[in-house]
Each structure stands twice: as C-alpha cells, then as structure tokens.
C-alpha cells in the first residue's frame, strides 16, 4: 500500500516538474520572439485585428477602419497559424527589431507645468503625403495623420521633445510612430524607439524622439547616403520599364550589401547603402528608399518568418508582390523570394503589426490598372500577354483574311464586323495614333493608368519602330507631360489581335 502511494507521489512530482519545464521553455520562446508574445497577448485580451469574410472587424488604435475596408484593394488574409520553419539557408537571416516605446506616467500638476515650457515644435502642416507611396499614412484617421505630419517634421529638424498637436493616447501614438517610421526610410537618423509622458488616463502630453549616431553629423551622413544611392539609381533610371528597374535595384543591392547580424545601425537604410552590411530591416528599408526614388511604390513590411523579420511589398504594373532581398542574398544569390504572391510567401512569412493593412499580394489583383477598363478577354488572345516585354514578338504577322469576290469597301466592313469594332474607332495613320494617345493620356491624368486604341495591322510596324527608337516621345508624350505638369513617364504595351486585320493596343502608363 505504501509503495503504491509512493508511486502516485512520484508521478505527481514528475508531472509538476514537466509542467514547470514546459512553462520555462514557453517563456524563453516568447523572450526571444517578441512578435509571438504580442500575438499571444492579443489572442488573450481580444485586442488584435480580426477579419470576417475578408473585412477587418477590429483594427489597431488610430487606424481608419472605414478606409481599410473600402479601398479598391484586396485585403491581406490573416493566417490561422504561424508559418513553417524556413529553410536552413535563410533561417538565420532576420534581425528586425520592433518599435520600442517607453512611457512615464505623470500627475496633472506636472503636465500643467510642461504645457508652459514645451512647444509643439514643427507641426508639419505644410506637408502632404501621396497615399500611393505612403500607405501607413493613408491607414490613419485624420487626427492621427496630423500627428504623423508633426512627428515627420520634427524628425526632419532633429527636434527631440514636443507636445502633440492633437489629443492622442499612448496606444494611438505607437501606431502613428510606427506609420512614420515604416513610410520614411530616408529618415535614417531616426531611431526605432521613442518615449512619452502621459496622464493616468493614458493621454500623452509630451513625445520624445530618439536619434542614432548619424544625427551628430547629419549633413555629412546625408551626403554619404546620397552618394551611395547614386551608385545604383542612375543605372536603374536608364532602363525602360519598372520591372527592369526593380530587378536592377534588387541585384545591385545584393552586390552592395552583406548580411551581418552585428552591423551597426542595422535597422536603417544607411547601414545597407553606406556601410554595406545590415540585417533584414536595413536591406528592406534600402530597397524601399531606392524604388521610391524611381517612382515605384515600395513598402516596408514587417512580420514573422521563423523570427521577427522585415521584407518589402512592391507595386509593379498594377500588381503587388512580396520581395525579400535579404533571403535572396545568399551564396549564390537567388530569385526564390522575388516578386511572390501572399500564397507563395505564406509558407515562410506572416505579416504582423500595421503591415497586415497593406494591400494583399495576389496575382492579377489589380490588373485593370486602376481604371476599371479591363478588356475581359482571355489572356491567350494577346500577342504579348506580358506587358514587361512589349517588343519581343515577330513584327507584323499579316492578315489571314482571304475574302475574295468582294469590293474593297465590302471587305473593310466585313473585317470591322469580324473585329467587333466600328470604323471611327480605328486610327489609320501615325498622326491619328499620336493625336489619340495625346488626348487619352490627358484624359486619364496622372498616376498609374491605362488607355486603349485600335490600329490596322498594317500600321503596327511603324508603331513598333516608334517605341523601339523612342521616337514616340516627341510626337505626343513630351507635350502631354507639360500639360499634366509632370516630368516622368513610363509605358508598357500589350497588343491584342482582334481579327479582321486589326490590333487593340493597351497602353499601361505611369506618370509622376
């Protein structure tokens, strides 16, 4: 009997020891993976973002939920579980550090004293931010956008402490600071941490920004940053398409930078571009900065990939893609993590923080180039379905229309019927084509757009030569850009054979 009791006690003892060990392991995992700690706490207190039917039903403090759910973009689908362990070749190539906030609660009496001794600094009221290039700004509600502008302006001027221009809670402040930090890799001197003083009701009365060592000699650091960026940008700018420019930057950055977990300033673009060594955060912020300079929307995306990690989302020709330059920069380098969809990335990557509100990366999610004028035709009907390579097919294939016994006018009308068009839609000469392109470019306006016209097959050789030589620019582009008040223009063509001896040309353009 005594032996049986002893066995029961030993079983209970070992069970308790096992539970303690499991708990310790769990604590260690959370210590070394802060993102997991955050996800667990959000599941417990219900404060994390949730989705129902592709719509966010709860969002982070300060986020404009109506804008997130109403925008003309597919929402990122929150995964049910964290991704699998990444391949050994890249599993250690992480290093993203979360935004570090610290706070001090003060009494109302001290807050009243502060109000008389601290200013708002630069309010940033004169700044405006293009929502296409600064998506984290676009996520915020209007009050928090004012605070975003103030933080950005004070960071530009190296102002450390200031009073917020609008009422803000400590939790809202974290979202706003993260938005500024994520949108602006050019602020390489801004540290990834800040502090605030707040009242018992959690309302902030003073914000203090932190700056890294480059701030002590900022003019010199800026010169170096511009010089090293200049080693990459001119080569990319000489290329014709955004896809070519993006690939050039991807490859050039891998040549310039090396992965080093111990690299100084490794959360900044400065570390990758100037010092030539960084972690995932530095790679991603450098890639973001370079593509921004080329007029290509590129976002800083943070999440979990075995450990806390950062990568990019880039928009090329109306479609969003994931790019992880850090994981491609192996020996030898690869394109394993270049321009991938969320479905392809879900195996190893999961977004966290504000990055979940960035557009989803789904193939053909934005294929109508934001105009709503897609043709609805099957892709097989296109002579060149890939608009990245508009000039690589054989020239004029000629018409296979062998209508005999008909007059020239009867043949023409029959061919128009075959193509499903009317005569007034066709641009018969290069002058007519150029004038139509000029009018349509002015009509669609600035930004990422598309316009369409129709030509006879016999005109295609002339159109092809004009774009291959660049001659088209002087015939309509230069005058149109002056009228629009912009300087830069990128174009990709898709050509569809309609039958009857006619082509429909899709002009996918971006002006900025």
C-alpha positions in Angstrom: 0.0 0.0 0.0 2.8 2.3 1.0 4.6 1.5 -2.3 1.5 2.4 -4.3 1.3 5.8 -2.5 4.9 6.5 -3.2 4.4 5.8 -6.9 1.5 8.2 -7.0 3.5 10.9 -5.3 6.4 10.4 -7.7 4.1 10.6 -10.6 2.6 13.9 -9.3 6.1 15.2 -8.6 7.4 14.4 -12.1 4.2 15.8 -13.7 4.8 19.1 -11.8 8.4 19.3 -12.9 7.4 18.6 -16.5 4.8 21.4 -16.5 7.4 23.8 -15.0 9.9 22.9 -17.7 7.3 23.4 -20.4 6.4 26.8 -18.9 10.0 27.8 -18.8 10.5 26.8 -22.5 7.4 28.9 -23.4 8.8 31.9 -21.6 12.1 31.6 -23.3 10.4 31.3 -26.7 8.4 34.5 -26.0 11.5 36.3 -24.8 13.4 35.6 -28.0 10.4 36.1 -30.2 8.6 39.3 -29.1 6.2 39.0 -32.1 4.9 35.7 -30.7 4.4 37.3 -27.3 2.4 40.1 -28.9 0.2 37.6 -30.9 -0.5 35.6 -27.8 -1.5 38.6 -25.7 -3.8 39.8 -28.5 -5.5 36.5 -28.6 -6.0 36.6 -24.8 -7.3 40.1 -24.5 -9.1 40.2 -27.9 -7.3 43.4 -28.9 -5.7 42.1 -32.0 -7.1 42.8 -35.5 -9.8 40.3 -36.7 -11.4 39.6 -40.0 -14.7 38.3 -41.1 -15.3 37.5 -44.8 -12.2 39.4 -45.9 -13.2 42.5 -43.9 -11.4 43.8 -40.8 -13.8 44.0 -37.9 -11.2 45.3 -35.4 -8.1 47.3 -36.0 -5.2 48.9 -34.2 -5.7 52.2 -32.4 -5.7 55.2 -34.7 -6.4 53.2 -37.8 -9.2 54.3 -40.1 -11.2 51.1 -40.4 -13.6 52.5 -43.0 -10.7 53.4 -45.3 -9.0 50.0 -44.8 -12.2 48.1 -45.8 -13.4 50.4 -48.5 -10.3 50.9 -50.6 -10.1 49.4 -54.0 -7.5 46.8 -53.0 -7.8 43.2 -51.8 -7.2 42.9 -48.0 -4.4 40.6 -46.7 -5.8 37.4 -45.3 -4.6 36.8 -41.7 -3.3 33.2 -41.5 -4.7 30.9 -38.9 -1.3 29.8 -37.7 2.3 30.9 -37.9 4.3 29.7 -40.9 6.6 26.7 -41.0 10.2 26.8 -40.1 12.1 28.5 -43.0 14.9 26.7 -45.0 18.2 26.4 -43.1 19.9 28.5 -45.8 18.0 31.6 -44.7 16.6 30.8 -41.3 19.2 33.0 -39.5 18.8 35.9 -41.9 16.4 38.0 -39.9 17.1 40.8 -37.3 14.1 43.1 -37.4 13.7 45.0 -34.1 10.2 46.0 -33.1 9.3 49.6 -32.4 10.4 50.2 -28.8 8.1 52.6 -26.8 8.7 53.7 -23.3 6.4 55.8 -21.1 6.3 57.7 -17.9 3.0 58.4 -16.1 2.9 61.9 -14.6 0.5 63.9 -12.4 -1.7 66.6 -13.8 0.3 69.2 -11.9 3.5 68.2 -13.7 1.6 68.2 -17.0 0.4 71.7 -16.4 3.9 72.8 -15.8 5.1 71.1 -19.0 2.4 72.8 -21.1 4.0 76.2 -20.3 7.6 75.0 -21.1 7.3 72.8 -24.2 6.2 73.7 -27.6 4.7 71.6 -30.5 7.9 72.2 -32.5 7.2 72.0 -36.2 3.6 71.0 -36.8 4.2 69.7 -40.3 1.0 71.4 -41.5 2.6 72.2 -44.9 3.4 68.5 -45.7 1.3 66.3 -47.9 1.9 62.6 -48.4 0.9 60.6 -51.5 -1.1 57.7 -50.3 0.2 55.5 -53.1 3.7 55.8 -51.8 3.0 56.3 -48.1 0.4 53.7 -47.2 0.9 53.8 -43.5 -0.1 57.5 -43.5 -3.2 56.5 -45.5 -4.2 54.0 -42.9 -4.5 56.6 -40.1 -7.6 58.6 -39.3 -7.5 62.4 -39.9 -6.4 63.4 -36.4 -3.6 60.8 -36.4 -2.5 62.0 -39.8 -1.9 65.4 -38.3 0.3 63.9 -35.6 2.1 61.8 -38.3 3.0 65.1 -40.1 4.2 66.6 -36.8 6.4 63.7 -36.0 7.8 63.6 -39.5 8.5 67.4 -39.5 10.2 67.3 -36.1 12.3 64.3 -37.1 13.4 66.3 -40.2 14.6 69.1 -37.9 16.1 66.9 -35.2 13.7 68.3 -32.6 13.6 65.8 -29.8 10.7 66.7 -27.4 7.4 68.3 -28.2 3.8 68.4 -27.3 1.3 66.6 -29.6 -0.8 68.8 -31.9 -3.9 66.7 -31.3 -5.1 64.6 -28.4 -3.5 61.1 -28.5 -3.4 58.1 -26.3 -0.3 56.1 -25.6 -1.6 53.2 -27.8 -2.6 55.5 -30.7 0.9 57.1 -30.5 2.6 53.8 -31.1 0.6 53.3 -34.3 1.4 56.8 -35.5 5.1 56.5 -34.8 5.2 53.1 -36.5 3.5 54.6 -39.5 6.1 57.4 -39.8 9.0 55.0 -39.3 7.7 52.5 -41.8 6.9 55.0 -44.5 10.2 57.0 -44.5 13.5 55.1 -44.9 15.1 58.5 -45.8 14.9 59.4 -42.1 17.8 57.1 -41.5 18.8 59.0 -38.4 15.5 58.4 -36.6 15.8 55.5 -34.1 13.2 52.8 -33.9 12.3 53.9 -30.3 10.6 56.8 -28.7 9.2 57.8 -25.3 6.2 59.8 -24.0 4.8 61.2 -20.8 1.2 60.6 -20.1 -1.5 61.2 -17.6 -3.4 58.5 -15.6 -6.0 58.4 -18.4 -3.2 57.4 -20.8 -3.4 60.7 -22.8 0.1 61.8 -24.0 1.4 65.3 -23.1 5.0 65.0 -24.3 6.6 63.0 -27.1 10.4 62.4 -27.3 12.0 61.1 -30.4 15.4 59.3 -30.3 18.1 59.6 -32.9 21.0 57.4 -33.8 24.7 58.3 -34.1 24.4 59.7 -37.7 22.5 62.7 -36.2 25.6 64.1 -34.7 27.0 64.9 -38.1 23.9 64.7 -40.2 24.9 66.9 -43.2 27.9 64.6 -43.8 25.8 61.5 -43.3 23.2 62.7 -45.8 26.0 63.4 -48.4 27.2 59.8 -48.0 23.7 58.5 -48.2 23.1 60.4 -51.5 26.5 59.3 -52.9 26.0 55.6 -52.3 22.4 55.7 -53.5 23.9 57.4 -56.6 25.9 54.2 -57.3 22.6 52.4 -58.1 20.0 54.8 -59.2 21.4 56.1 -62.5 21.8 52.6 -63.8 18.2 51.8 -62.9 16.9 55.1 -64.3 18.4 54.3 -67.7 16.1 51.2 -68.1 12.8 51.4 -69.8 10.3 49.5 -67.6 9.6 49.5 -63.9 10.1 45.7 -63.9 13.6 46.1 -65.3 14.3 48.9 -62.8 13.1 46.8 -59.9 15.2 43.9 -60.8 18.3 46.1 -61.3 17.9 47.5 -57.8 17.3 44.1 -56.3 20.5 42.8 -57.9 22.6 45.9 -57.2 21.6 46.0 -53.5 22.7 42.3 -53.1 26.1 43.2 -54.6 26.5 46.3 -52.4 25.4 44.9 -49.0 26.3 41.8 -46.9 24.2 40.3 -44.2 25.7 40.9 -40.8 23.7 40.4 -37.6 26.2 42.6 -35.7 26.2 45.5 -38.2 25.8 48.9 -36.5 22.7 51.0 -37.3 21.3 47.8 -38.8 17.6 48.9 -38.7 18.3 51.8 -41.1 18.8 52.1 -44.9 22.1 53.8 -44.1 23.6 50.6 -42.8 22.9 48.7 -46.1 23.7 51.5 -48.5 26.6 53.4 -46.9 28.2 50.8 -44.5 27.5 47.9 -46.8 26.3 45.5 -44.1 23.0 45.1 -42.4 20.1 42.8 -41.4 16.7 42.3 -43.0 15.5 45.6 -41.7 18.3 47.5 -43.4 18.0 45.6 -46.6 14.2 46.2 -46.8 14.5 50.0 -45.9 17.3 50.5 -48.5 15.2 48.7 -51.2 12.2 50.8 -50.2 14.1 54.0 -50.5 15.7 53.2 -53.9 12.5 52.2 -55.5 10.7 55.3 -54.1 13.3 57.4 -55.8 12.5 55.6 -59.1 8.8 56.4 -58.7 7.9 52.7 -57.9 5.6 52.2 -54.9 7.5 50.0 -52.4 6.5 49.4 -48.8 8.3 48.2 -45.7 6.6 45.1 -44.4 7.2 43.5 -41.0 6.3 40.2 -39.6 7.4 36.7 -38.6 9.5 34.3 -40.6 10.9 31.9 -38.0 11.9 35.0 -36.1 11.0 38.7 -36.3 11.6 39.7 -39.9 11.2 42.5 -42.5 10.8 42.4 -46.2 9.0 44.5 -48.9 5.8 44.8 -50.9 6.3 46.4 -54.3 3.8 47.5 -56.9 4.7 46.9 -60.5 2.3 47.5 -63.3 -0.7 47.5 -61.1 0.1 44.3 -59.2 1.5 43.9 -55.7 4.3 41.5 -54.9 6.4 40.3 -51.9 10.2 40.7 -52.2 12.7 39.5 -49.6 16.1 40.8 -50.8 17.8 39.5 -47.6 16.8 35.9 -48.3 17.7 36.2 -52.0 21.2 37.5 -51.0 22.7 34.1 -50.4 25.7 32.4 -52.0 24.9 32.0 -54.8 22.2 34.7 -54.9 18.7 33.7 -56.0 15.2 34.9 -57.0 13.5 32.5 -54.7 11.8 35.3 -52.8 11.4 37.8 -55.6 8.0 39.1 -56.7 5.9 36.4 -55.0 2.3 36.3 -54.0 1.0 36.0 -50.5 0.1 32.4 -51.2 3.7 31.7 -52.1 5.0 33.6 -49.1 2.6 32.1 -46.6 4.8 29.0 -46.3 7.5 31.0 -44.6 6.3 34.6 -44.0 3.4 36.1 -42.0 2.7 39.8 -41.6 2.3 41.4 -38.2 1.7 44.9 -36.8 0.4 47.6 -39.2 1.7 45.7 -42.1 -1.4 43.5 -42.2 -3.3 46.5 -43.5 -1.0 46.8 -46.6 -2.6 45.6 -49.8 -2.6 41.8 -50.5 -0.2 40.4 -53.0 -2.4 38.4 -55.2 -1.7 37.7 -58.9 -3.8 39.9 -61.2 -5.5 41.6 -58.2 -5.1 45.0 -59.8 -4.9 44.0 -63.4 -7.2 46.7 -64.7 -4.6 49.4 -63.8 -7.0 51.2 -61.5 -9.2 52.3 -64.4 -11.9 49.7 -64.4 -11.4 49.3 -68.1 -10.1 45.8 -68.5 -11.0 44.1 -71.7 -12.3 40.9 -70.1 -10.6 38.9 -72.8 -8.8 35.7 -72.3 -5.0 36.2 -71.9 -4.4 33.8 -74.7 -5.8 36.3 -77.2 -2.9 38.7 -76.6 0.0 38.7 -78.9 2.2 39.6 -76.0 0.4 38.8 -72.7 3.3 40.0 -70.6 3.4 43.9 -70.8 7.0 43.8 -69.5 8.2 42.7 -72.9 6.1 44.5 -75.4 8.6 44.5 -78.3 9.8 40.9 -78.4 7.4 39.2 -80.8 7.9 39.0 -84.6 6.7 42.0 -86.4 3.5 42.2 -88.5 2.1 38.7 -88.8 -0.2 39.8 -91.6 -3.9 39.2 -92.0 -5.2 35.7 -92.8 -8.4 37.2 -94.2 -8.7 35.9 -97.7 -12.1 37.3 -98.7 -12.4 37.1 -102.5 -15.0 38.4 -104.8 -15.8 41.4 -102.6 -15.2 45.1 -103.2 -12.6 46.9 -101.1 -15.3 48.7 -99.1 -17.2 45.4 -98.6 -14.0 43.7 -97.3 -13.4 46.6 -95.0 -16.9 46.4 -93.5 -16.7 42.6 -93.1 -13.3 42.9 -91.4 -14.7 45.5 -89.0 -17.5 43.1 -88.1 -15.1 40.3 -87.5 -13.1 42.5 -85.2 -16.2 43.7 -83.4 -15.4 47.4 -83.9 -16.6 50.5 -85.8 -14.7 52.5 -88.4 -14.5 55.6 -86.2 -12.6 53.6 -83.5 -9.6 52.9 -85.8 -6.6 55.1 -86.0 -5.4 54.7 -89.6 -2.2 56.7 -89.6 0.6 57.5 -87.2 -0.6 61.1 -86.9 -4.0 59.9 -85.9 -2.5 57.5 -83.5 -0.3 60.1 -81.9 -3.1 62.6 -81.5 -5.4 59.9 -80.0 -2.6 58.9 -77.5 -2.1 62.6 -76.5 -5.8 63.1 -75.9 -6.2 59.9 -74.0 -3.1 60.5 -71.8 -4.5 63.9 -70.8 -7.9 62.3 -70.1 -6.7 59.6 -67.8 -4.4 62.0 -66.0 -1.5 61.4 -63.6 -0.5 58.2 -61.8 -0.9 54.6 -62.7 -3.3 54.5 -65.6 -4.3 52.7 -68.9 -5.7 53.9 -72.2 -6.6 51.9 -75.3 -6.8 52.5 -79.1 -7.2 50.4 -82.2 -5.0 50.3 -85.3 -4.9 48.3 -88.5 -2.2 45.6 -88.6 -0.5 47.4 -91.4 0.3 50.3 -89.0 1.9 48.1 -86.4 5.4 48.0 -87.9 5.5 51.8 -87.6 4.2 51.8 -84.1 6.7 49.2 -83.0 9.6 51.2 -84.5 8.5 54.3 -82.8 8.6 52.7 -79.4 11.8 50.8 -80.0 13.6 54.0 -81.0 11.9 56.3 -78.5 10.6 58.5 -81.3 7.1 58.4 -79.9 8.1 60.7 -77.0 8.5 63.8 -79.1 5.2 63.1 -81.0 2.9 63.1 -78.0 4.5 62.3 -74.6 6.6 65.5 -74.1 3.6 67.8 -74.8 1.3 65.7 -72.7 3.7 65.8 -69.7 3.9 69.6 -69.9 0.2 69.8 -69.9 -0.1 67.5 -67.0 2.6 69.3 -65.1 4.8 66.1 -64.5 8.2 65.2 -65.6 8.5 61.4 -65.7 6.7 58.8 -67.9 6.9 55.0 -68.1 4.9 52.9 -70.6 4.3 49.2 -71.2 2.3 47.9 -74.1 0.0 44.9 -74.5 -1.3 44.1 -78.0 -4.4 42.1 -78.8 -5.2 40.7 -82.2 -8.9 41.3 -82.8 -9.2 39.6 -86.2 -10.1 41.2 -89.5 -6.7 42.8 -89.6 -6.9 45.0 -86.5 -5.0 45.3 -83.3 -6.1 46.7 -79.9 -3.2 48.3 -78.0 -3.3 48.6 -74.2 -1.0 51.4 -73.0 -0.2 50.8 -69.4 1.4 54.1 -68.2 2.7 55.7 -65.1 3.3 59.5 -64.8 4.9 61.2 -61.9 
